[in-house]
Amino acid sequence: MKYKNIINLNLGLLLIILTISSGCAEYVLPVRIFPVDLSGMQQNDTPNESMGKRFDEAALSGPTAVESAIELSKKYATLSEETTKLKNENDMLNRENNSIKDQLNNSRAQLTQTQKELEQANDLLIEMRIELNGWKTDIIGFRQEMREADRAQLETLLKLLKILGGEIKNEVAETQNPDPLTISKDDKIIKNIQTQ
């Protein structure tokens, strides 16, 4: 409080001196003068001594402005280095991200091409299977036709033999081939003809 009063008094005097020295005597700023309470000061201290102690106390209480400026500049230097490192790392990650995006786009294009090729191959396999089933039915039908033609030929041979007076034996060829499933009626007739 005492310092505030002294400062206000000094400011008021300074303003008065400035207005007088500048030659503008007509314009006067209103000045408030605050009374100075000297009772709070120690009896043996003069205002000049208290002012000197004020600066001494400030010097003892903390770091000086130069020290704090040096400390702040060191912090700024370390933070700027960290910022540079982080920017470089961010740039590297952005480049890596862009290359991965390019690879992803290429992979997607290859995937769509592969899917198209697989669909075409699947359609081709379905067509081939249909065609194969058609061949199977044709071959099985052809076998049946061949069997019927062989049967008709054998029946004709039997009729010819009967007409010519040949004797037909009804021997069973089961003694030579024990598996009855593999012997057909046509095979028995052929064996009978060969034995005669």
Residue, then its C-alpha position, 0 to 999 in steps of 0.5 A: m500500500k505504501y509503495k502504491n501511494i508513492i508511485n501515484l504521487n510520483l506519477g502525478l508530479l511527472l504529469i504536471i512537469l510534462t505538461i508545463s515543459s511541453g508548452c501546453a499550459e492551457y490544458v491541465l490534466p486533473v491530478r489526484i494526490f493520495p496522502v502518503d501514510l508513513s506510519g507503516m514504515q519503520q522509524n529508522d527506514t527512509p523511503n530510499e532505503s525501503m526502495g533498495k530493500r525491495f529490489d534486494e528481496a526480489a533478487l533473493s526470492g527467485p531467479t533473475a530475468v536473465e536466468s529465467a530467459i536462459e531457462l525458457s530458451k533451453k526449453y524452447a530449443t528442446l521443444s523445437e527439436e521435439t517438434t522437428k522430430l515429430k514433423n519428420e516422423n509424421d511426414m514419414l508416416n504420411r509417405e508410408n500411409n500413401s504407399i500402403k494406400d497405393q498397394l491397397n488400390n492395386s490389390r483391390a484392382q487385382l482382386t476384382q480381376t481375379q474375381k471376374e476370372l474365377e466367375q468365368a472359370n466357374d461358368l466354363l466348368i459348369e458348361m464342361r460338366i454339362e457337356l461331360n454329362g451329355w457325353k456320358t449319356d451318349i456313351i451309355g446310350f451307345r453301349q446299350e445300342m451296341r449290346e442290342a446290336d450284338r444281341a440281335q446278331l447272336e439271335t440271328l446266328l442262333k436262328l441260322l444254326k437251327i435252320l442249318g441243323g446245328e445242335i445248340k447246347n445250353e451249357v452254363a459257363e459258371t464253372q469257368n467263371p465263378d462270378p455270375l455278375t460278370i457273365s452275360k447271357d450273350d457270353k454264354i451263347i457265344k461260348n456255346i457256339q464256339t464249342q460246337 
